[in-house]
C-alpha cells in the first residue's frame, strides 16, 4: 500500500477497486490493483482569437479575448474531466483542456459577432470595460483593506487571494453575460 497526497490545487483520481477522488488530503492506493491519474484544479488562461469573423453586415472583424477556466473541485466534476481530457500527463491534459475550450469559445465568439453590427460590438465592449474597471477597483480596495490588518501574515496571502477570486468571479461572469 502507498500513501498518495494531493495539494489543494490538484486532484488525484484513483481507479481500480474503488473509484475515488483525493484533493487537499491524502489516501491509500494499492499498487497493481489501483491506478492514479492527476489533474490540475488551478485556473487555466485561454486566449481566444478570431480572424476576419463577419458581423451581421458582412464586415470582417478580428477579435481577441481571454477566458479563465478551471475544473470544479467537486468529485463528480473531477471524474468527468479526467474521463474527457486525461492524457496520463498533467501538462498535456491541461493543453487538451485549453485546446478544446479554445475551439468552442472561438466558435461561440464568431457566432456572437455574426449577430451584431460593428457599432453594437463597440458599444458593448465599452460597457464591459467600464464594469470590469469598476469591479477591479473594488477588488483592489478590499484587498488593500484586508492587507492592512495582517501585513505580517504572508502565509494567508493565498487564502485571501482565493477568497477574493471566489467572491468576485460570479459577479464578473454575470457582468459579461448581461452586456
trRosetta pair geometry for C-beta under 8 A, 3 or more apart (Angstrom, degrees):
i j d omega theta_ij theta_ji phi_ij phi_ji
1 28 5.1 -9 -176 -166 117 111
1 29 7.2 146 -161 72 66 38
1 30 5.6 -37 -104 -98 73 67
1 31 7.7 -161 -101 1 23 81
2 28 7.1 140 74 -156 39 59
2 29 5.1 -28 69 65 94 90
2 30 7.7 165 21 -93 76 19
2 31 6.1 73 -9 -44 116 97
3 26 5.6 20 179 171 95 129
3 27 7.5 166 -150 86 60 22
3 28 6.1 -38 -96 -96 59 61
3 29 7.8 147 -108 18 11 80
4 12 5.7 -146 135 144 130 173
4 14 7.7 155 54 -77 144 116
4 22 6.4 118 99 76 103 162
4 26 6.3 169 88 -154 40 78
4 27 6.0 -22 62 64 86 71
4 28 7.7 131 17 -123 79 13
4 29 5.0 30 -7 -6 123 125
4 36 6.2 177 -134 -88 171 160
5 22 7.7 -123 -139 149 24 130
5 25 7.3 -103 -141 142 73 29
5 26 3.9 -35 -96 -93 76 101
6 10 5.0 -132 -166 95 93 94
6 11 5.9 58 175 -128 153 24
6 12 4.5 -150 -66 -7 130 100
6 22 4.8 138 8 117 127 91
6 23 5.2 -65 106 -110 133 38
6 24 6.6 -26 97 -10 88 28
6 25 7.0 9 53 54 84 41
6 26 7.3 159 13 -92 64 47
6 38 7.6 178 -116 -126 110 94
7 10 5.3 65 56 25 80 101
7 24 6.9 16 166 -97 30 47
8 23 7.0 66 -139 165 35 84
8 24 4.5 44 -98 -96 64 95
8 41 7.5 -101 143 70 54 132
9 40 6.7 -6 150 -159 85 76
9 41 5.3 -154 -167 64 43 89
9 42 4.9 35 -173 -65 114 88
10 23 7.0 -164 96 -128 46 81
10 38 6.0 -11 -177 -167 116 102
10 39 7.1 152 -161 80 68 39
10 40 5.9 -44 -106 -111 72 48
10 41 6.2 -161 -86 9 16 92
10 90 7.8 -30 -132 -128 114 141
11 21 5.6 -16 -173 -167 116 103
11 22 6.9 148 -163 75 62 48
11 23 4.2 -28 -106 -82 81 111
11 38 7.2 154 81 -154 48 54
11 39 5.3 -17 60 62 96 88
11 40 8.0 162 19 -111 77 3
11 41 5.6 87 -22 -45 99 113
11 71 7.5 -103 15 103 133 133
11 73 7.0 173 -66 -139 126 72
11 78 4.7 -94 135 -142 165 138
12 21 7.2 147 77 -159 49 51
12 22 4.4 -13 59 59 101 102
12 23 7.3 178 21 -68 64 60
12 27 7.5 -160 80 42 125 114
12 36 5.2 -18 -171 -162 105 117
12 37 7.3 149 -158 73 55 40
12 38 5.6 -27 -101 -97 69 72
13 19 7.4 -3 -179 -164 91 83
13 20 7.6 174 -153 89 53 36
13 21 5.6 -23 -102 -102 68 72
13 22 8.0 -166 -75 22 24 72
13 36 6.8 142 72 -157 48 60
13 37 4.7 -16 57 60 102 94
13 38 7.8 -171 17 -80 75 23
13 39 6.9 31 -13 2 109 111
13 78 6.3 -180 -74 140 107 105
13 79 6.3 133 -127 -102 130 62
13 82 4.7 -48 3 -51 160 172
13 86 7.9 -91 44 -81 138 147
14 18 7.3 26 108 86 109 69
14 19 6.9 172 90 -143 63 37
14 20 5.1 -5 54 58 105 82
14 21 7.6 -167 17 -80 77 23
14 22 6.6 54 -20 -11 110 107
14 27 6.8 -109 -25 102 148 136
14 29 5.6 -146 -122 -108 126 101
14 34 5.3 8 -175 177 98 126
14 35 7.5 163 -151 82 55 32
14 36 5.5 -26 -97 -98 66 78
15 19 5.3 9 -112 -105 68 84
15 34 6.6 159 81 -155 36 74
15 35 5.8 -19 62 60 88 80
15 36 7.8 162 18 -92 72 29
15 37 7.3 25 -2 0 111 105
16 19 7.9 144 30 -73 43 59
16 30 7.3 -143 107 65 147 95
16 33 5.1 116 166 141 135 59
16 34 3.3 -145 38 -104 146 56
16 35 5.9 127 -50 8 113 64
17 30 6.6 38 -5 42 136 129
17 33 5.5 29 -41 147 106 112
17 34 5.6 -57 12 -69 90 103
18 34 7.9 -25 42 -102 60 125
19 79 7.0 67 160 -121 122 126
20 27 7.1 -144 106 179 131 167
20 75 7.6 -50 -160 -141 53 130
21 75 4.2 -174 24 -124 137 87
21 78 4.8 95 -126 83 143 143
21 79 6.5 -105 -59 -53 118 86
22 25 6.2 -113 -165 74 85 79
22 26 6.7 24 -170 -150 132 19
22 27 4.4 -130 -95 9 133 125
23 41 6.7 65 -145 -30 132 150
23 73 6.0 -171 132 -163 161 100
23 78 7.1 -145 -44 -85 137 160
29 34 5.1 -134 -164 92 80 128
29 36 5.9 -34 -126 -52 156 116
30 33 4.5 -12 106 56 114 115
30 34 5.0 93 55 11 74 109
31 34 7.4 -69 -85 52 14 75
37 82 5.2 118 101 -152 137 125
37 86 5.1 -2 -173 -144 144 144
37 88 7.2 -84 -124 -108 95 43
38 90 5.0 -38 100 -77 108 110
39 71 6.2 -5 141 37 122 168
39 78 6.4 164 65 -156 134 85
39 81 5.8 131 178 111 161 118
39 82 5.5 -123 -37 -80 140 87
39 85 7.7 95 -124 82 124 110
39 86 6.7 -82 -75 -92 111 92
39 90 6.8 175 -110 -125 29 83
39 93 5.9 -103 -117 130 81 153
40 44 7.4 109 99 -64 126 107
40 71 7.2 128 91 21 56 119
40 90 5.9 97 -37 -173 95 107
40 93 7.5 160 11 90 91 112
40 94 5.7 14 29 -79 134 111
41 70 6.4 54 179 -179 53 108
41 71 5.5 -94 -115 69 61 95
41 73 5.2 49 -148 -89 142 91
41 78 7.6 -35 -85 -99 107 106
42 70 6.6 -127 115 -122 24 110
43 68 5.1 -7 -171 -176 115 106
43 69 7.3 136 -158 70 63 29
43 70 5.0 -61 -100 -64 49 116
43 165 7.8 -114 -54 -162 138 149
44 68 7.2 149 70 -159 41 55
44 69 5.2 -31 62 69 96 82
44 70 6.2 149 7 -85 82 57
44 94 6.1 -173 -114 -159 131 97
44 97 6.3 63 86 105 174 124
44 98 6.0 -130 162 -78 127 92
44 101 7.9 123 100 34 124 153
45 66 6.3 -20 -165 -167 94 107
45 67 7.7 148 -158 80 46 45
45 68 5.8 -25 -99 -102 61 73
46 66 7.1 146 78 -160 49 55
46 67 4.7 -18 64 64 103 93
46 68 7.5 177 20 -86 78 24
46 69 6.0 19 -5 6 123 113
46 98 5.3 -180 -102 -146 96 79
46 101 5.2 -89 -101 101 167 120
46 102 5.2 -151 -170 -74 114 83
46 105 6.8 123 122 20 132 152
47 64 7.4 -24 -172 -163 94 86
47 65 7.5 154 -161 85 51 45
47 66 5.7 -27 -105 -103 60 74
47 102 7.3 17 71 -118 51 116
48 63 7.7 -20 120 117 91 98
48 64 7.2 140 86 -165 61 39
48 65 4.3 -17 65 67 107 94
48 66 7.0 -172 18 -81 83 22
48 67 6.1 50 -21 -8 121 104
48 102 6.2 -172 -96 -142 73 71
48 105 4.6 -87 -105 118 138 123
48 106 5.5 -168 -157 -73 92 71
48 109 5.9 146 153 -30 128 150
49 62 7.5 -4 -171 -176 89 88
49 63 6.9 174 -149 91 45 58
49 64 5.2 -3 -104 -107 84 69
49 65 7.6 -180 -72 26 46 62
49 106 7.2 -11 65 -109 37 110
50 53 4.4 25 134 -37 135 119
50 61 7.8 39 95 99 109 77
50 62 6.8 -174 91 -149 63 47
50 63 4.7 19 44 47 99 97
50 106 5.6 146 -75 -157 92 88
50 109 5.5 -165 -24 104 132 121
50 110 5.5 166 -129 -71 153 86
50 113 7.1 -148 77 4 153 152
51 62 5.6 0 -123 -115 50 92
52 60 3.9 -20 -148 -162 78 121
52 61 7.3 118 -135 47 26 29
52 62 6.5 -3 -46 -71 45 74
53 60 7.0 128 60 -153 29 60
53 61 5.4 -42 67 66 82 83
53 62 7.6 130 16 -98 82 26
53 63 6.1 -20 24 3 131 113
53 109 7.1 -118 -68 123 167 87
53 110 4.6 -148 -128 -122 124 76
53 113 4.4 69 124 84 131 150
53 114 6.8 -101 170 -54 99 80
54 58 5.4 -18 -166 -138 118 39
54 59 6.8 133 -152 60 64 32
54 60 5.9 -39 -90 -90 64 56
54 61 7.4 132 -112 15 15 83
54 113 7.4 135 78 121 31 106
54 114 6.0 44 84 -108 76 83
55 58 7.1 -54 65 18 65 15
55 59 4.8 -7 35 55 111 89
55 61 5.6 64 -42 -13 99 127
55 113 5.7 -87 -95 166 65 81
55 114 6.7 -172 -142 -114 25 29
55 116 6.0 -69 -151 88 98 62
55 117 5.7 87 157 -136 131 30
55 118 5.4 -126 -27 -52 172 71
55 121 6.9 -101 -111 -23 128 133
56 114 6.4 98 -74 167 60 44
56 115 6.0 32 -71 -167 111 17
56 116 6.0 -175 -14 71 111 12
56 117 5.5 -64 48 -68 109 62
57 117 5.7 49 -16 -123 112 87
57 118 7.3 -65 35 -7 122 92
59 117 8.0 60 26 -157 125 64
59 118 5.5 -41 80 -42 147 123
61 113 5.8 -149 66 -165 130 134
61 118 6.5 174 -80 -103 129 95
61 121 7.1 54 -152 64 165 176
63 109 5.7 -161 96 165 145 126
63 113 6.2 -136 -35 -71 144 140
65 105 7.5 -128 83 156 124 124
65 109 6.5 -167 17 -104 137 141
67 101 6.9 -133 88 150 137 122
67 105 5.8 -133 -11 -111 149 161
69 97 7.3 -156 101 153 131 113
69 101 5.6 -109 -7 -141 166 167
71 77 6.0 158 177 141 78 106
71 78 6.3 88 151 -100 123 60
71 81 4.4 2 -129 -75 128 168
71 97 7.6 -82 -55 -125 102 154
72 77 3.7 20 67 96 103 173
72 78 7.5 -112 87 -45 65 67
73 77 7.2 26 33 68 12 124
73 78 6.8 23 -154 -55 34 112
74 77 5.0 81 63 12 83 106
74 78 7.0 -160 89 -9 38 90
75 78 5.6 -59 -143 38 32 111
75 79 6.1 31 161 -19 68 107
76 79 6.0 -55 -148 36 27 110
76 80 6.4 26 154 -17 62 109
77 80 5.7 -56 -147 38 31 111
77 81 6.2 31 155 -20 66 107
78 81 5.8 -55 -146 36 29 111
78 82 6.4 27 156 -17 64 106
79 82 5.9 -56 -148 37 29 109
79 83 6.2 31 153 -21 64 109
80 83 5.6 -56 -148 37 30 114
80 84 6.1 18 159 -11 66 112
81 84 6.0 -62 -142 44 27 103
81 85 5.7 -30 179 29 67 116
81 86 7.8 99 128 -46 63 84
81 97 7.4 10 -160 -97 105 124
82 85 7.1 -78 -119 56 17 75
82 86 4.5 28 -166 -47 63 126
83 86 7.1 26 -49 6 10 110
85 93 5.4 97 133 -161 99 85
85 96 4.8 161 -160 101 91 121
85 97 5.1 29 -148 -68 157 83
85 100 7.1 -114 -102 5 109 147
86 93 5.5 -12 -122 -111 42 124
87 92 4.1 -88 79 111 148 118
87 93 5.0 -160 20 -70 92 70
87 96 5.9 153 -39 -23 120 140
88 92 7.4 2 60 63 67 132
88 93 7.9 166 33 -53 30 104
89 92 4.2 65 76 17 104 112
89 93 6.6 -175 86 -16 50 86
90 93 5.6 -57 -149 33 29 114
90 94 6.6 31 154 -20 64 102
91 94 5.7 -48 -152 32 35 113
91 95 6.6 35 149 -18 64 103
92 95 5.5 -52 -151 36 36 113
92 96 6.5 39 150 -22 67 101
93 96 5.6 -50 -149 33 34 112
93 97 6.5 35 151 -18 64 103
94 97 5.7 -54 -152 36 33 112
94 98 6.3 34 151 -20 66 106
95 98 5.5 -52 -145 37 33 113
95 99 6.2 31 158 -18 67 106
96 99 5.9 -54 -144 38 29 109
96 100 6.2 28 157 -18 63 109
97 100 6.0 -60 -148 38 27 109
97 101 6.2 19 160 -11 65 112
98 101 6.1 -63 -145 43 25 105
98 102 5.9 29 157 -24 65 112
99 102 5.6 -54 -142 36 27 115
99 103 6.5 29 158 -20 62 104
100 103 6.0 -56 -154 32 28 110
100 104 6.6 22 153 -13 63 108
101 104 5.8 -58 -149 40 34 110
101 105 6.0 27 157 -15 69 111
102 105 6.0 -58 -141 42 26 106
102 106 6.1 28 160 -20 64 108
103 106 6.0 -56 -145 35 25 110
103 107 6.6 26 156 -17 61 107
104 107 5.9 -60 -156 36 30 112
104 108 6.4 25 151 -15 66 108
105 108 5.5 -54 -144 40 35 110
105 109 6.0 39 155 -23 68 105
106 109 5.6 -50 -143 35 31 113
106 110 6.5 34 155 -19 63 102
107 110 5.9 -53 -151 34 30 111
107 111 6.4 32 150 -20 63 106
108 111 5.4 -53 -149 35 35 115
108 112 6.4 35 153 -20 67 103
109 112 5.8 -51 -146 35 32 110
109 113 6.3 31 155 -17 65 107
110 113 5.8 -57 -145 39 30 110
110 114 6.2 33 155 -25 64 108
111 114 5.8 -56 -149 31 27 113
111 115 7.0 17 156 -13 60 108
112 115 6.2 -69 -159 36 31 105
112 116 6.7 4 156 -3 67 117
113 116 6.2 -78 -147 45 32 99
113 121 6.8 28 -126 -93 77 135
116 120 4.3 -128 -168 86 102 126
116 121 5.2 122 120 -56 132 84
116 124 7.5 -57 -149 5 156 139
117 120 4.8 98 52 6 75 101
117 121 7.2 -136 96 -5 41 87
118 121 5.5 -52 -149 34 35 115
118 122 6.5 37 153 -20 66 103
119 122 5.9 -54 -150 35 31 110
119 123 6.4 29 153 -18 64 108
120 123 5.7 -56 -146 38 32 112
120 124 6.2 27 158 -15 67 109
121 124 6.0 -58 -145 40 27 106
121 125 6.1 29 156 -23 64 110
122 125 5.8 -56 -146 35 28 113
122 126 6.6 25 158 -18 63 105
123 126 6.2 -57 -152 34 28 106
123 127 6.6 25 152 -15 63 107
124 127 5.7 -56 -150 38 34 112
124 128 6.2 36 153 -21 67 107
124 179 5.2 123 -162 155 90 102
125 128 5.7 -55 -147 37 31 112
125 129 6.3 33 153 -20 65 105
126 129 5.6 -51 -146 35 33 113
126 130 6.5 37 153 -22 64 103
127 130 5.7 -52 -150 33 32 113
127 131 6.5 27 154 -14 65 106
127 179 5.2 169 101 -136 117 117
128 131 5.9 -57 -149 39 31 108
128 132 6.1 31 154 -20 66 109
128 175 7.1 123 -135 142 70 99
128 176 6.6 50 -133 -112 115 63
128 179 4.9 153 -73 114 89 177
129 132 5.7 -56 -143 38 30 112
129 133 6.2 29 158 -19 65 107
130 133 6.0 -57 -148 37 27 109
130 134 6.4 26 155 -18 63 109
131 134 5.7 -56 -147 38 31 112
131 135 6.2 29 156 -16 66 109
131 175 4.6 178 144 -166 142 131
131 179 7.1 -142 13 -62 146 128
132 135 5.8 -57 -146 40 29 110
132 136 6.1 31 155 -22 65 108
132 172 7.4 57 -113 -135 78 95
132 175 7.2 159 -66 120 64 147
133 136 5.6 -52 -142 36 30 113
133 137 6.5 29 158 -18 63 104
134 137 6.0 -56 -151 34 28 107
134 138 6.6 27 152 -17 63 106
135 138 5.7 -55 -150 35 34 111
135 139 6.4 33 153 -18 67 105
135 168 6.3 134 -180 -163 111 124
135 171 6.5 173 -129 118 130 118
135 172 6.2 146 146 -87 163 82
135 175 6.8 -108 -41 -30 145 163
136 139 5.7 -53 -147 37 32 111
136 140 6.3 34 153 -20 65 107
137 140 5.5 -52 -146 37 33 114
137 141 6.3 36 154 -21 65 104
138 141 5.7 -53 -147 35 31 111
138 142 6.4 26 156 -14 65 106
138 168 7.8 157 92 -105 108 132
139 142 6.0 -58 -148 40 30 107
139 143 6.2 30 154 -20 65 109
139 164 5.7 97 -155 -174 101 119
139 168 5.5 -37 -86 -40 117 165
140 143 5.7 -57 -146 37 29 112
140 144 6.3 31 155 -21 64 106
141 144 5.7 -54 -149 34 29 112
141 145 6.5 30 153 -18 64 104
142 145 5.6 -52 -149 35 34 112
142 146 6.3 32 154 -18 66 106
142 164 6.8 157 96 -113 119 108
143 146 5.7 -55 -146 38 31 110
143 147 6.2 28 156 -17 66 110
143 160 7.2 110 -133 151 81 116
143 164 6.0 4 -77 -86 100 154
144 147 5.9 -58 -143 39 28 109
144 148 6.7 40 154 -31 62 100
145 148 5.9 -48 -156 19 31 115
145 149 7.4 25 153 -14 59 103
146 149 6.3 -61 -165 32 35 109
146 150 7.3 -29 162 33 67 96
146 160 5.7 157 135 -149 142 128
147 150 7.0 -88 -143 64 34 65
147 151 6.1 66 166 -92 75 67
147 160 7.6 113 -71 159 77 165
148 151 6.8 -6 -143 -51 22 99
150 153 3.9 -24 168 25 113 123
150 156 6.1 -1 122 57 144 145
153 156 4.4 15 137 15 113 119
153 157 7.9 172 115 -39 71 68
154 157 5.6 -12 -169 -23 53 116
155 158 7.8 -44 174 21 45 96
156 159 5.1 -60 -161 47 64 114
156 160 5.6 66 141 -26 86 103
157 160 5.8 -59 -147 38 28 110
157 161 6.2 28 156 -19 65 108
158 161 5.7 -54 -146 37 31 112
158 162 6.3 31 155 -19 65 107
159 162 5.8 -54 -147 37 30 111
159 163 6.4 34 152 -23 63 106
160 163 5.6 -53 -150 33 32 115
160 164 6.6 29 154 -16 65 103
161 164 6.0 -55 -151 36 32 108
161 165 6.4 31 153 -18 66 107
162 165 5.7 -54 -146 37 32 111
162 166 6.2 30 156 -17 66 107
163 166 5.9 -57 -146 39 27 108
163 167 6.1 28 155 -23 63 111
164 167 5.6 -56 -143 36 30 114
164 168 6.2 -5 169 8 66 113
165 168 6.8 -79 -144 50 21 87
165 169 5.6 31 167 -43 66 112
166 169 6.3 -40 -125 15 22 112
167 171 7.8 -5 138 2 59 118
168 171 5.1 -60 -154 44 56 114
168 172 5.8 60 148 -26 83 101
169 172 5.6 -51 -147 35 33 112
169 173 6.3 35 154 -19 65 105
170 173 5.6 -54 -149 37 32 113
170 174 6.3 30 154 -17 66 106
171 174 5.7 -54 -145 38 30 110
171 175 6.3 36 153 -24 64 104
172 175 5.7 -53 -150 32 31 114
172 176 6.6 29 153 -18 64 104
173 176 5.9 -56 -153 35 31 109
173 177 6.4 24 154 -14 66 109
174 177 5.7 -57 -144 41 34 108
174 178 6.0 30 159 -20 68 111
175 178 6.0 -59 -143 37 26 108
175 179 6.6 25 160 -24 61 107
176 179 6.3 -60 -154 27 28 109
